[in-house]
Each structure stands twice: as C-alpha cells, then as structure tokens.
Amino acid sequence: MSGTKLTKRTRVNQNGRVVIPASFRTRLGIRKGDEVILRIEDEELRITTLKHRIARARRMVRKHVKPGTSLVDELIAERRKAARRE
C-alpha cells in the first residue's frame, strides 16, 4: 500500500488545529503521544514521524557503510587515537 495515494479534505479549527484522519494515522503508524515532524516543501505541508525520519537516515547511511562495520566501534577507535595524540 506504500505507493497508493490517500487524499482527504479537512478544515482548520479556530485554534489552528487539523485532525489527522484515522486512516492516515494508521498508514503512517502514528499513535497517541507520537512526535511528528512538520515540514513545508514546495508550498506543501508534509507530516512524518520522528521514527520514520530516523529509519530513513539509517537507510541513507547504510548505503555508504560496508556490511558488518560498526560505526560506534570506529568512532571509539578514532577517539582513543586522538586521546593518545594529546
């Protein structure tokens, strides 16, 4: 269902609030209390979850890191090397 587009009209209330329809929340995995990210792009308001943004960032990083490589271990090794030079 990831390629299927959903469209829904809604209104902004007097406090500037917009209700995200249940079908949209379900599709995006948004639950009560979740943090969402709002972004204006090409004059459109885009809403995503922090969880999805982190997952996307991880996928982007994985493209540039060899399988089996631990970035944490590499960072620790670099920090130890720098500390020895001081």
N, C-alpha and C positions, 0 to 999 in steps of 0.2 A: 504494500500500500504506500510505499515511500514516494513513488512517482505521481500518485493521484493528488490532484489539487482540490482543496476544500475552500469554499467561499461562503461567507455568511455576512449579512448586514446586521449591524447593531448600532446602538446610539450611545453617545457620551452623556452621562448624567450631569446634574448640576455641580457636582464636586469634581468633574473631570475624569470620572471612573468609567472604565469599559469592562463589561463582563466577558470573559473568555468562555465561549460555549463549551459544554462538557465534551463534545466530540473532538474539539481542538485540543483540549487539555489531555484527553485520553491519547490522542495521536502523538502528542509531544511528550507524554509521560509526566505531565505537570500534576503535582499533588498539593494538597493544602500545606502551606508553610514553605514550599519550594521557593528558592530565589530565582528570579528571572532577569534576563538582560534585555534592555530595550535599546534599539539602535535605529537611527534614521539613515537610510541608504537609498539614494536615487529618489528622494522625496517620498519614500515609503517607510512606515514604522514596522520594524521587524522585532519579533519577540522570540527568544530562545531561552533555554535553561542554562544555568551555570554548569550543570552536569554535562550537557551536550557540548558546550564550548570547550570544557576540559578534555572530553573524549576526542573532539576534532583536533585540538592542539596535539594530543598524544599521537594521533594518526599521522599528522604532518611531521612530527619529529621522527617517528618510526621509519619514514621513507629515507631518512638520512643517517640512520644508525644501523650498523651491522647486527644481524640476529645474534643473540647471546651476549651482547655488550651491555654492561651495567653502567649507565651514566652516573649513578651515585658513586660506584667504585672509582670511576675515572676522576670525578670531582674530588673525592677524598685523596686520591693519589696526587693530584695536582696541588692540593692544599698542603699536603705533607712535604712535597718537594719544595714549594715556596717557603714553607716554615724553616726547612733546613738551610735555605739560602740566606735567611735573615740573621 
